[in-house]
Amino acid sequence: MLKVPEMDIGFAVNARSIKANENFRKMKEVIKEMIDSFGRTKIRYTVMVIGDEPVMEISFSDVFPSDMDLKRQLDTLSIPTG
């Protein structure tokens, strides 16, 4: 079993690039792979989506009962319009 130290990991996802939809989807997959590899018991995640204004979609203080719940929350994220 991999020993994981306690840490905070933040992701800033650009929602305004030329390939925004593709990049946004890929970034969510990378984050899910990290959750699958390292879990959420010792690692806190935050996700900021940067569009016209940065929006903190998942915060370090958010509590998820399971890794699957955190991944489901990632699935709800979308590129902001406007």
N, C-alpha and C positions, 0 to 999 in steps of 0.2 A: 504494500500500500504506500502510495506517495505521501510523504509528510509535507503538508502545506502550512506555511506560517500565516498568522493573522495579517490581513492587509486590506486596503481599500483600492479598488481599481475603477477608474473613470473612463468613459468613452464619450468622445464628442463626434457626433455623426453629422456630416455636411449634407444638407438636404437641398442644396442649390447648385450642385455641380452639373456638368453637361450630361453625365450618365447617372443622375441622382437616383432613379428608381432601381437600377441595377446595383449601384454601390450601397444603397440603403439596405437592400435585401441581403447582399453579401455581408455587410457589417453585422446585421442581426444574426446571421448564421455563425459568424466568428464568435460572437458573444455567447451564443447557445453552446457552441463547442467548448468554450472555456468553462461554462457552467457544468457541462457533462464531465469534463476532465477534473475540475477542482471543487465543484459543489459551491454551496453558499454558507456553510457553517463557519468557516474561518475567513471567508472573503466577502466583503460587502461591495456591491456593484452600484454604479450610478451611470445613467445614460442621459446625455444632453443632445437634443436635436437642434442643429443650427440651421435656421431658415432666415426669414427676414429678421426675426428676433430669436435668440437662444431660449429653448424651453427645456427645463429639467423634467424629463419624462419618468425616470426612475431615480430615486434619491438614496443615498447611503442609509438614511433613516427608515426607508420602507422595509416592512417586514413581510416575508413570504413564507408560508408554512412548509413549502417544499420547493425543490429545484424546478419541478414541473410548473408550479404556480409562477415562478419567476420567468420561465420561458414562455408561458402563456401571456404574461404581461408584455413581454417583448413582441409577441405576435400581434398585439393590439396597436403597436406603434405604427404610425403612418407619416408620410411626408406632409408637412403643413402646406396648406394652400393659401394663396393671398399675396 
